[in-house]
């Protein structure tokens, strides 16, 4: 049986845990498991709560390298918000940590890193002749511009919503230019929902997946 290798954030995680309702039963089948059943593939679901795009890329690359290539049926990346930071810490077994705020840098650098992540995953899969698909599960940059909504943990702590950025129209224009710069390197036929006419929208909104 071929393997379906997937990574993403809590919208993809098999072991999703709610901060507000930690005792809630979340054992229902998530979309990777539903897709794996439809494709008759063994699912390797690497997704975790709060993951950013660095985690998604690195866990996929690591698993691709460690898996015999003839056993891989499909690789899928469900990309997250660019403002999320991921890092590993602890030896000898490194554990992943993440944060959705206080990431060093700015939105332009974060979006650029994510675009390069799309391209890196694409090129590795093409190098090994591995079928792949990628899509933007949640907004790449819009949530940060509009002021992040409070997470469940934030709400439990009574924290206020984050303030929207000023000059959003100007910032979106710069981001569009950035996307235009890298678009020619992205195989949009393998990027679900992406088109040259709605590039900003597809990086804002969840594409419809009919399983």
C-alpha positions as CSV (number, residue, x, y, z in Angstrom):
1,X,0.0,0.0,0.0
2,X,1.3,3.4,-1.0
3,X,1.8,6.2,1.6
4,X,0.0,9.5,1.7
5,X,2.3,11.9,3.5
6,X,0.6,15.1,4.9
7,X,1.6,18.0,7.1
8,X,-0.2,21.1,8.4
9,X,-1.6,22.8,11.4
10,X,-4.6,22.0,13.7
11,X,-7.0,21.9,10.7
12,X,-5.1,18.9,9.5
13,X,-3.8,17.3,12.8
14,X,-5.1,13.8,13.6
15,X,-4.5,14.4,17.3
16,X,-6.2,17.8,17.5
17,X,-6.6,19.1,21.1
18,X,-8.9,22.0,21.9
19,X,-7.3,24.6,24.4
20,X,-10.8,25.6,25.6
21,X,-12.2,22.0,25.8
22,X,-9.2,19.7,26.3
23,X,-11.5,16.8,27.3
24,X,-13.5,17.0,24.1
25,X,-13.5,13.9,22.0
26,X,-11.8,14.8,18.7
27,X,-11.3,11.3,17.4
28,X,-13.4,11.9,14.3
29,X,-11.6,11.2,11.0
30,X,-9.8,14.3,9.7
31,X,-9.4,15.1,6.0
32,X,-6.1,13.2,5.5
33,X,-7.7,10.1,6.8
34,X,-10.7,10.5,4.6
35,X,-8.5,11.1,1.6
36,X,-6.3,8.2,2.4
37,X,-9.3,5.9,2.6
38,X,-10.6,7.2,-0.8
39,X,-7.1,6.7,-2.4
40,X,-6.5,3.4,-0.6
41,X,-3.2,4.8,0.9
42,X,-1.6,4.5,4.3
43,X,-1.7,7.9,5.9
44,X,1.3,9.5,7.6
45,X,-0.1,12.6,9.2
46,X,2.6,14.9,10.5
47,X,0.4,17.9,11.3
48,X,0.3,19.4,14.7
49,X,-1.6,22.2,16.6
50,X,-0.3,25.7,15.9
51,X,2.2,24.7,13.2
52,X,3.7,27.3,10.9
53,X,5.1,26.8,7.5
54,X,8.7,26.0,8.6
55,X,7.4,23.0,10.6
56,X,5.2,21.9,7.7
57,X,8.1,22.1,5.2
58,X,10.7,20.5,7.4
59,X,8.6,17.6,8.6
60,X,7.6,16.8,5.0
61,X,11.2,17.0,3.7
62,X,12.5,14.8,6.6
63,X,9.8,12.2,6.0
64,X,10.3,12.1,2.2
65,X,14.0,11.6,2.6
66,X,13.5,8.8,5.2
67,X,10.9,6.9,3.1
68,X,11.6,4.7,0.2
69,X,10.5,6.7,-2.8
70,X,8.6,3.8,-4.4
71,X,6.4,3.6,-1.3
72,X,5.2,7.2,-1.5
73,X,1.9,7.6,-3.4
74,X,1.2,11.3,-2.7
75,X,2.6,14.2,-0.6
76,X,0.3,17.1,0.5
77,X,1.1,20.3,2.2
78,X,-1.7,22.2,3.9
79,X,0.1,25.5,4.5
80,X,-0.5,27.8,7.5
81,X,-0.1,31.4,8.4
82,X,3.3,33.1,7.6
83,X,3.4,34.9,10.9
84,X,3.7,31.6,12.9
85,X,7.2,30.7,14.1
86,X,8.5,27.2,14.5
87,X,11.7,25.9,16.1
88,X,13.2,22.7,17.5
89,X,14.9,22.5,20.9
90,X,16.2,19.8,23.2
91,X,18.7,17.0,22.8
92,X,19.0,14.2,21.9
93,X,15.4,14.2,20.8
94,X,14.5,17.6,19.4
95,X,10.9,18.7,20.1
96,X,9.1,21.2,18.0
97,X,7.7,24.4,19.5
98,X,5.6,27.2,17.8
99,X,4.3,30.7,18.4
100,X,1.7,32.7,16.4
101,X,3.0,36.1,17.7
102,X,6.3,37.8,18.3
103,X,8.1,36.2,15.3
104,X,11.2,38.1,14.4
105,X,11.1,40.0,11.1
106,X,8.1,41.4,9.2
107,X,5.3,40.2,7.0
108,X,7.3,40.5,3.8
109,X,10.1,38.3,5.0
110,X,7.6,35.8,6.3
111,X,5.6,35.6,3.1
112,X,8.8,35.3,1.1
113,X,9.9,32.3,3.2
114,X,6.6,30.7,2.7
115,X,6.7,31.1,-1.1
116,X,10.2,29.6,-1.1
117,X,8.8,26.7,1.0
118,X,6.2,26.1,-1.8
119,X,9.0,26.0,-4.3
120,X,11.3,23.8,-2.2
121,X,8.7,21.1,-1.6
122,X,7.7,21.2,-5.3
123,X,11.3,20.8,-6.5
124,X,12.1,18.0,-4.1
125,X,9.0,16.0,-5.1
126,X,9.7,16.6,-8.8
127,X,13.3,15.5,-8.2
128,X,12.1,12.2,-6.9
129,X,9.2,11.9,-9.3
130,X,6.7,11.9,-6.3
131,X,3.1,13.0,-6.9
132,X,2.3,16.1,-4.8
133,X,-0.3,18.7,-4.1
134,X,-0.2,21.8,-1.9
135,X,-2.7,24.4,-0.9
136,X,-3.2,27.3,1.6
137,X,-5.3,25.9,4.4
138,X,-5.6,29.2,6.2
139,X,-4.7,32.8,5.3
140,X,-1.0,33.3,4.5
141,X,-0.9,36.9,5.5
142,X,-4.4,38.4,5.8
143,X,-5.0,37.3,9.4
144,X,-1.9,39.2,10.5
145,X,-2.8,42.3,8.5
146,X,-6.4,42.4,9.9
147,X,-5.4,41.8,13.5
148,X,-5.2,38.2,14.6
149,X,-8.3,36.8,16.2
150,X,-7.9,35.6,19.7
151,X,-6.9,31.9,20.0
152,X,-8.9,29.7,22.4
153,X,-6.0,30.1,24.9
154,X,-6.1,33.9,24.5
155,X,-9.8,33.9,25.2
156,X,-9.4,31.9,28.3
157,X,-6.8,34.4,29.5
158,X,-9.1,37.3,28.7
159,X,-6.6,38.8,26.3
160,X,-7.8,41.4,23.7
161,X,-7.8,41.0,20.0
162,X,-4.6,42.0,18.2
163,X,-4.6,45.4,16.5
164,X,-4.9,45.5,12.7
165,X,-1.8,46.8,10.8
166,X,-2.0,50.4,9.4
167,X,-1.7,51.0,5.6
168,X,-3.1,47.6,4.7
169,X,-3.9,48.5,1.1
170,X,-0.2,49.5,0.6
171,X,1.1,46.4,2.3
172,X,-1.2,44.1,0.2
173,X,0.2,45.8,-2.9
174,X,3.8,45.0,-1.9
175,X,2.7,41.4,-1.1
176,X,1.1,41.0,-4.5
177,X,4.3,42.2,-6.1
178,X,6.2,39.7,-4.0
179,X,3.9,36.9,-5.1
180,X,4.2,38.0,-8.8
181,X,8.0,37.8,-8.4
182,X,7.9,34.1,-7.3
183,X,4.8,32.9,-9.2
184,X,6.8,31.9,-12.3
185,X,8.7,29.4,-10.1
186,X,5.5,27.8,-8.7
187,X,3.7,24.9,-10.6
188,X,0.2,26.3,-10.1
189,X,-1.3,23.1,-11.6
190,X,-0.3,21.3,-8.4
191,X,-1.4,24.2,-6.1
192,X,-5.0,23.5,-5.4
193,X,-7.3,26.5,-6.0
194,X,-4.5,28.8,-7.2
195,X,-4.9,30.9,-10.3
196,X,-3.2,34.0,-11.7
197,X,-6.5,36.0,-11.3
198,X,-7.1,35.1,-7.7
199,X,-3.7,34.7,-6.2
200,X,-4.4,37.0,-3.3
201,X,-7.7,35.4,-2.5
202,X,-6.5,31.8,-2.6
203,X,-3.7,32.8,-0.1
204,X,-6.4,34.3,2.1
205,X,-9.2,31.7,2.0
206,X,-9.5,28.0,2.5
207,X,-10.0,26.2,-0.9
208,X,-12.9,23.8,-1.2
209,X,-11.8,20.2,-0.9
210,X,-14.5,17.7,-1.9
211,X,-13.7,14.3,-0.4
